[in-house]
Amino acid sequence: MSKKRDHKIMITEEAIRKVPFIRYREIPEDEYEIIYELAKQVLRLSKDENESNEVAITYSFDTEKIILQENLVGVQFGDEHSVNPMADTLSYHLIMSSKECMVVSMHNHPSVSLISVADMRFFLQYGSIRLLVIVTNLGSISYMVKSRRYNYIKAVRLLNQTIQLHNKASDLKEHQKAARYFISNCHKAGIIYENR
């Protein structure tokens, strides 16, 4: 049984080693190794340069950008509770200019919590984001990916229901319950969620 944590966990080398190699559903197989290394890099940057606070990495696997030899990785540092990838100029450029569903956005969660409602909103807001990866400071990963059956209208309806639950919540347990509501129903909108 895991412990409920609502405080920052400091990243260790062991946590970085524990980051699992994942065969992400709906993502090209040749991207797995890159995403694996970037997930470890999120924790390394957070540990070494940001006091184990949130760090976001944005990665585009848009073929046109690769052919043009553009820089495909943006990094943004945040605080203990949030990070805004759009505050980094390169991340902003990658998200705004990549083709639909060609961007991976990942960041760490210092409190080892689930994907947050803010994460869900960000994931749905930008059509170019295909995969959202959350790496906890203990090295585990959860992710959401837009499948071929992704339906934006259904996803937004589900998010609105989730936000209503979140707004009614009065404590951490109820906020997590709202997040679990989205996670348990996102398949109806063509979103795949997995927790490793």
C-alpha positions in Angstrom: 0.0 0.0 0.0 1.4 3.3 -1.0 1.5 6.3 1.3 -0.5 9.4 0.5 1.9 12.3 0.0 1.1 16.0 -0.2 4.6 17.3 0.2 7.7 17.5 -1.9 9.8 14.4 -2.3 13.5 15.1 -3.0 14.8 13.3 -6.1 17.5 10.6 -5.6 19.8 8.9 -8.1 17.8 5.7 -7.3 14.6 7.4 -8.5 16.2 8.4 -11.7 17.4 4.8 -12.3 13.8 3.6 -11.6 12.2 5.5 -14.4 10.7 2.7 -16.5 11.1 2.2 -20.2 7.6 2.4 -21.7 6.2 1.3 -25.0 3.8 4.2 -25.2 0.5 3.4 -27.0 -0.2 5.4 -30.2 3.4 6.7 -30.3 5.9 5.6 -33.0 8.2 2.9 -31.7 11.4 4.8 -32.7 10.4 7.5 -30.2 10.4 5.3 -27.1 14.1 5.5 -26.3 14.1 9.3 -26.8 11.1 9.7 -24.5 12.7 7.4 -21.9 15.9 9.5 -21.8 13.9 12.7 -21.6 11.9 11.4 -18.7 15.1 10.7 -16.8 16.4 14.1 -17.8 13.3 15.8 -16.3 14.3 14.3 -12.9 18.0 15.0 -13.4 17.4 18.7 -14.2 14.9 19.0 -11.3 17.4 17.4 -8.9 20.5 19.1 -10.0 19.2 22.6 -11.0 15.8 23.2 -9.5 15.8 21.8 -5.9 13.5 18.9 -6.9 10.8 21.3 -8.1 8.9 20.9 -11.3 10.7 21.0 -14.6 8.9 20.7 -18.0 10.5 19.3 -21.2 8.7 19.7 -24.5 9.7 17.5 -27.4 8.5 17.6 -31.0 8.7 14.5 -33.3 7.3 16.5 -36.2 9.1 15.2 -39.3 9.2 18.7 -40.9 11.0 20.1 -37.9 13.5 17.2 -38.0 14.2 17.7 -41.7 14.8 21.4 -41.1 17.1 20.4 -38.2 15.3 22.6 -35.8 15.9 22.3 -32.0 13.3 19.8 -30.9 13.5 20.1 -27.1 12.5 23.0 -24.9 13.0 23.2 -21.1 11.2 25.3 -18.4 11.8 25.4 -14.7 8.9 25.8 -12.2 8.3 25.8 -8.5 7.1 23.1 -6.1 3.5 23.2 -7.3 3.6 24.2 -11.0 5.5 24.8 -14.2 4.3 26.6 -17.3 5.9 25.1 -20.4 4.6 28.0 -22.5 6.9 30.4 -20.6 9.9 28.8 -22.4 10.3 30.4 -25.9 11.3 27.1 -27.6 8.6 25.1 -25.9 6.1 27.7 -26.9 7.3 27.5 -30.5 7.2 23.7 -30.6 3.7 23.5 -29.2 2.3 26.3 -31.4 4.0 25.4 -34.7 4.1 21.6 -34.7 1.6 19.5 -36.6 -1.4 18.2 -34.7 -0.5 15.5 -32.3 3.3 15.7 -32.8 4.4 17.0 -29.4 5.3 15.3 -26.1 5.0 17.4 -23.0 6.4 16.0 -19.8 7.1 17.3 -16.3 7.7 16.0 -12.8 5.4 16.1 -9.8 7.3 16.7 -6.6 4.4 15.6 -4.4 4.1 12.3 -6.4 0.4 13.1 -7.1 -1.8 12.0 -10.0 -2.1 14.0 -13.2 -3.7 17.2 -12.1 -6.8 19.0 -13.5 -4.5 21.8 -14.7 -2.4 19.1 -16.6 -5.6 17.8 -18.2 -6.6 21.2 -19.3 -3.2 21.9 -20.8 -3.2 18.6 -22.6 -6.6 19.3 -24.2 -6.0 23.0 -24.9 -3.2 22.4 -27.5 -4.0 20.2 -30.5 -0.3 19.6 -31.2 0.2 17.8 -27.9 -0.1 14.0 -28.4 1.4 12.7 -25.2 1.5 14.1 -21.7 3.9 12.3 -19.4 4.1 12.9 -15.6 7.2 11.6 -13.9 7.0 11.5 -10.1 10.0 12.4 -8.0 10.1 8.7 -7.0 10.6 7.7 -10.7 7.2 6.3 -11.6 5.3 7.5 -14.7 1.8 8.1 -15.7 0.7 9.3 -19.1 -2.2 10.3 -21.3 -2.1 10.0 -25.1 -4.7 11.1 -27.7 -5.6 8.0 -29.6 -6.9 7.8 -33.2 -10.4 7.8 -31.7 -9.7 11.1 -29.8 -12.8 13.3 -29.7 -12.1 16.9 -28.6 -15.8 17.7 -27.9 -16.2 14.7 -25.6 -12.9 15.4 -23.9 -13.9 19.0 -23.2 -17.3 17.9 -21.8 -15.4 15.4 -19.5 -13.0 18.1 -18.4 -15.8 20.4 -17.6 -17.4 17.7 -15.4 -14.1 17.1 -13.8 -13.6 20.9 -13.1 -17.0 21.0 -11.4 -16.0 18.2 -9.1 -12.6 19.8 -8.5 -14.3 23.2 -7.6 -16.6 21.5 -5.1 -13.6 19.7 -3.4 -12.6 20.9 0.0 -9.5 18.8 0.6 -6.7 16.9 -1.1 -8.7 13.6 -1.1 -11.6 15.2 -3.0 -9.3 16.9 -5.5 -7.7 13.6 -6.2 -11.1 12.0 -6.6 -11.9 14.7 -9.3 -8.7 13.8 -11.1 -9.6 10.1 -10.9 -13.0 10.8 -12.4 -11.3 12.2 -15.6 -8.8 9.3 -15.6 -11.4 6.6 -15.3 -13.6 8.1 -18.1 -11.1 9.5 -20.5 -11.3 6.4 -22.7 -14.8 7.5 -23.7 -13.2 10.5 -25.4 -10.4 8.5 -27.1 -7.7 9.3 -24.5 -5.5 6.5 -23.2 -4.3 6.7 -19.6 -1.7 4.4 -18.1 0.1 4.5 -14.7 3.5 2.8 -14.4 
